[in-house]
């Protein structure tokens, strides 16, 4: 394969093809005319064909020179864009960011952070995926996501995390339920209630957290029914089949057919954390983490 011409000589030719005048081209490139002529001669020698027809009065492109100009003009535009694209990726302003989230982060934590990130980094391709907490840990380990909103805490030397919220837990009841007549509701008040919870396949981490909290009070939850999604849980509660327990972030989305009261106990809280691998130094991820940290520092419920 014959050697390819140097980029400087090709760029010189492109400028000359636009000006079709050696003096103006030399001024434009800050060269003397003899240096310009040497570059063009070297380019033609490397290519093995003439690019220009030159007389004492004018300069014109040969047919081969016209094709070489058209193709390389497109090439230089693509080359310039590739540099700009690579620079945006290196600066965290482009590329791909893969974020996973669970239900408790879906209403405010994740959307607000994504909105701020998109404003700051409009060229980054943000890809969102709903994954339960345990599934997120697996996805992080396999490199399938960059960060995940999950139920905390999560302590592991290979990962970093920040706590984004610590929310009061609420009991969700049908309207006019006897529990609503009590001035406050404590964990002990739920010991004789039929409890409706998310099933273990989708709500495993949350279920374990609840079990730990109630077990710490010497209470065994009486789980009457299970469902896999929030709409089904609410429908079962509204139908009078039992009560459920939700974190504060979901209370504003429950609708009019149920009632809510806080569980009055300092340990009955749910934390949401953002987790990522320590080894992941991608600028897109670091930019997103910075935005998440800003929310914590400005939020009364954070940390």
ABEGO torsion letter per residue (X at the ends): XBBBBBAAAAAAAAAAAAAGBAAAAAAAAGBBAAAAAAAAAAAAAAAGBBABBBBAABBBBBAAAAAAAAAAAAAAAAAAAAAAAAAAAAAGABEBBBBBBBAAAAAAAAAAAAAAAAAABAABBBBBBBBBAAAAAAAAAAGABABBBBBOBBBBAABBBBBABBBBBBBBBBBGBAAAABABBBAAAAAABBBBBBBAAAAAAAAAAAAAAAAAAGBBBBBABBBABAAAAAAAAAAGAEBBBBBAAAAAAAEAABBBBBBBBAABBBBBBBBBBAABABAAAAAAAAAAAAAAAABAABX
